[in-house]
Amino acid sequence: MDVDVFVASHRAEWDRLAELLDRRAPLHGPEADELVTLYQRSATHLSMVRSVAPDPVLLGRLSSLVARARSAVTGSHNPAWREVGLFFSRRFPAAVYLNRRWWLAAALVTIVVSGLLGAWIATDPQVQASIAAPEEIRALTQPGGGYESYYSSNPAASFAAQVWTNNAWVAATCLFLGVAAGIPVLWALWQNALNLGVGAGLMSSANRLDIFLGLITPHGLLELTAVFVAAGTGLRLGWTVINPGRESRAAALARQGRTAAAMALGLACVLLVSGAIEAFVTPSPLPTWARIGLGVAAEAAFLVYVFVVGRRAARAGYTGDMDARYRDDRLSESA
């Protein structure tokens, strides 16, 4: 075998394999397939060189190239802890950032509706009477009443678990039932707006709106933001059903559905933090300014996480979807 002719015939394949191995960005499905093919060919070339023309320089180059390719193809790419770190440092914040227009719109509409409902209830005794009897409203709004005692009604740990479970269920409803044209998401947002508006309106009618805000703000900022993020993602999923864009409906739903599943994991952790604040900070004897300050700090940290870390991750190409090398893996479809 003429080594020079052999090298000239296959150099382009080896260079292409080296290029794929040196690439820092994740490989797309077709590129991953190409990597496997080139690895197999290069392994064959190495075997031929060893048996026919054991040139030391060529053997060294091909041995190194095949070893790297074997590690990329068959080795464990990342330890589990690194995947977890990548998810929370890149994929999840990027997904929240890229969906920002949807969840910010959901937040704005919900807050406006809640404010209008609260103002209507606070200024109209007939509306108040349609909600509950006067003595029931007094039992809710008076000092030590239902709105205040709710947060200390159970031991803090069990209360935190209860709150987390309930909020996670609401978020999951928004995330995954959004596929039904977004209708369940709109219903969940309406229920949140209604509950917030009724509470604010009744407490305002008793001249205790400041107490209500002091109770709901510490945990409510982060909790409602998580719900709004889930709702925005669910609404986008619902819109994908209606208008999948240039992709097929199945492909668009698969992509957005994978992102929604990733969001569910991240939001569960966010809601765990808000649940802990609601159980341990909201009913605590800390002064109101301190409790609100802790809630504002948690909300500010999340927004920085999304709009700084998330924006950088999005610019680096992360979307919240699975690794690009697996994204195009699918069963064959008939035409």
Secondary structure, DSSP 8 states (H G I E B T S, - for coil): --HHHHHHHHHHHHHHHHHHHH--S---HHHHHHHHHHHHHHHHHHHHHHHH---HHHHHHHHHHHHHHHHHHHS--S-HHHHHHHIIIIIHHHHHHHTHHHHHHHHHHHHHHHHHHHHHHHH-HHHHHHHS-HHHHHHHHSTTSHHHHGGGSS-HHHHHHHHHHHHHHHHHHHHHGGGTTTHHHHHHHHHHHHHHHHHHHHHHHTT-HHHHHHHHHHHHHHHHHHHHHHHHHHHHHHHHHH--TTS-HHHHHHHHHHHHHHHHHHHHHHHHHHHHHHHHTTTSSS-HHHHHHHHHHHHHHHHHIIIIIIHHHHHTT--SS--HHHHT-------
